[in-house]
Amino acid sequence: MSNNFVTIGYYICQKTETPLYLGFDADSFISVSDCFCDHEPQIVYCHGWKPHGDDPEYIRRYFTDKEEYLKMSGEIWALFSQELFSMDGRFLRKKDAVYFYKEYFVAYDCALVAVSTKERYSELSLYNFQKQEYESNEAEGECIGCDIIGWDIAGFHSFLCNSLHKKFDDISFNKYGILNESFEKVEQMAEKIQGMGEPVDWIPVMIYKLY
């Protein structure tokens, strides 16, 4: 199978504190797993979703008024209905992710990232996008490290969820809490932890920071 790289999605990640149980620290921890940080927009807080839609705190946190919030909700629902936006906050297309980041979340402590992996792994992460195809080009932006992720029902787990990083003595993490290792090494790590932790297929990915 092909070893070409494809971009499997884009996330607007809220930076957060590093969970203490992980045993390392990061200045601006981000993850494409929503087990660790929120991804914006959160569709469960958008207009039309019950029971959490129209949450006053969510509206105050990110929007100048309810009209702006309703505009955003309508736009994200349109993408969701076309299978261009996933339940966990994954955008399929770069242009949509960049638009929402710049239009609604640029003023907040968020990072817009792209997730890239070898094409032969991509079918393991196409869930919720069955009618679509991934963007074929390798992600643009600054490569800030690697992760190991696996899809489970409505979002990705990271291998950090079950502290599987503690199976390895010779790895390091950067200021974002992302593996500071080569893709080839992370690929070998993913093979070693198959069948461990969450019941998912673990896939190695590279994380690119666009903004």
N, C-alpha and C positions, 0 to 999 in steps of 0.2 A: 504494500500500500504506500501511498505518497507520503514523503517527508516534508512536503511544502507546508508552510505555516498559513493559518487562517485566523482571522479575528472572530471570536465567537460571541462578542458582546461588549457593551460599554456600561459602566456604572458611575453614578454620581454618589460618591461615598462620603458620609459624614465622618470626619476625624473624631477619634474617641480615645479614652485612656486604655492602656494595655491591661488586659485582665491579669491579676496578680498570679493566678495559678499557672500561667504559662512559663513563669520563671525567667523572663527577660523583659527589658523595658524598651519602649520606642517613643520618640518625640511626638509623632502624629500617626497613631495606629489607624490603619485602614485595612479593609478586607472586602473581597467580593462575596464573602459568605455573610448573610444577614444574621448569622448567629452572633456576630461580633459587632457589627455597626449597621446603622440605618442606611438605606439607599433611597435617594430622592428621585422623583416624588414617590411617596408611599401611597399606593393606590387604595389601600384600605382606609385612608383618611380623606380620600377625594369625594367630591359630591356624587351622590348616587350609590355609594357603598354603605350597606347597613351592617352593624349598627354604628360604625365609627366615623362615617362621613360627616362633613360639616363640623368637625371638632374645633371649638373656638380656640383652644390653645395652639393647635396646629396652624390655624389661619393666622393668628397673631404672630407666630414665630417666623413665618416665611413671607407673608404677603402684606402689601400696603393696605388692602381692604378686601372685602368679600368679593367684589367684582373681579379683581385680579385672580383670586383663588378659583372662582367659577370658570374663568377663562382657561386657566391651567387645567382644571379638572376635565373640561370638555375636550381639550387637546390631547390629554393623556389617555382618556377613554377611547378616542378615535384610533390611537396607535394600538391600544390593547385589543380592540375589536378586530384589528387587521393582523393580529399576531406579530406585531412589530415591537411590543413591549411586554415584558413578562411580569408575573406576579411578584417576583423578588426584586424588581427594579432594574432588570436588564434591558437595555436598548439593543435592538438588532443592528440599527444603522447609526453610523457616526454622526450624520447630519442632524438626526433627531436628538441625540445625546448632547451635542454641542449647543443646539438651540435651547433646550430646557435648562442646561447649566447657565448659559449666558443670560437668558431671559428671566429666570426665577431664582437661581441659587448661587450666582457668582459672588454675592456679597456675604455669603456665609462660609463657615469653616468646612468646606467640602473640597474633594478632589475628584476630577473627572478622569477615569482610568479606562483603558482598553485591555481586554483579555485575549491572548493569542496562544495557540498551540499547534502542534502538527496536525495536518489534515486527517491523518489516520485516527486521531483521538476525537475529532470534532463530532462524530455521530453520537458520542456518549453524552453530549451536552446540548443536543438540538431540541430537547423537550420544550414544549410550549411554542415552538416555532416550526411545526411540522409542514406548513405550507410555504415556508420561506427557505432561502439559502443564505449562508453566511457570506460576508464580504471576503473576497479571496485574498486580498493583500494583507501582508503582515502589518501590524499596527504601527501608526506613526507616533511621534512623541518620544519621551525619554523612557528607556527601559529601566525600571526601578527595582527589578528583582523577579523572583519566581514564587509560585505557590503550588500546592497540590490540593485539588478540589474534586468534589464528586456530587452529582445531582441527586437530590432526594425529594421527591414529590413536588415541591414548589420553590426550591432554592438550592443553592450550593452549600455543602459543608466544606470546611477547610480541614486539612489533616490536623490542624491545631485543636479542633473541637474535642478530640479525645486524647490530646497531648501526645500524639504520635511522633512529634518532633523529638521527644525524649528517647526515642529508639536510636537516635543518631548522636554520636559524641563530637563529630567533626563538622558541624554546620554553624552558620552565623546568620543573624538577622540585622536588617538595616533600620534606619530611623522610622520607617513606615511599618515595621513589624513584618516585613516580607523577606523571604529567603535571599540572602546575599551569596548565591551560588549559581554556577552555570546551569543552563537548561539540561545539559547532558547528565550532570550529577543528579539533578532533581528528577529526571526521568528514571534513573536507577532507583532513587528513593521510592518513587511511586510504585515501582514493581515490587519492592520489598515489603510494602505495607498493604498490598492487595489482600482482602479478606479480614483486615483488622479494622477496629473502630466501627464507624457507621456502615450500614449495608449498602455501600455505593461502589462504583467503579472509580478508583482514584486516578486522576489524570494530571499530568504536569502542565503548568501554564506559565507564560511570561506576562508580567503586568507592566503596562506602559502608562505613564502619567501624561495626559494631554494638557491639563490645567490644574 
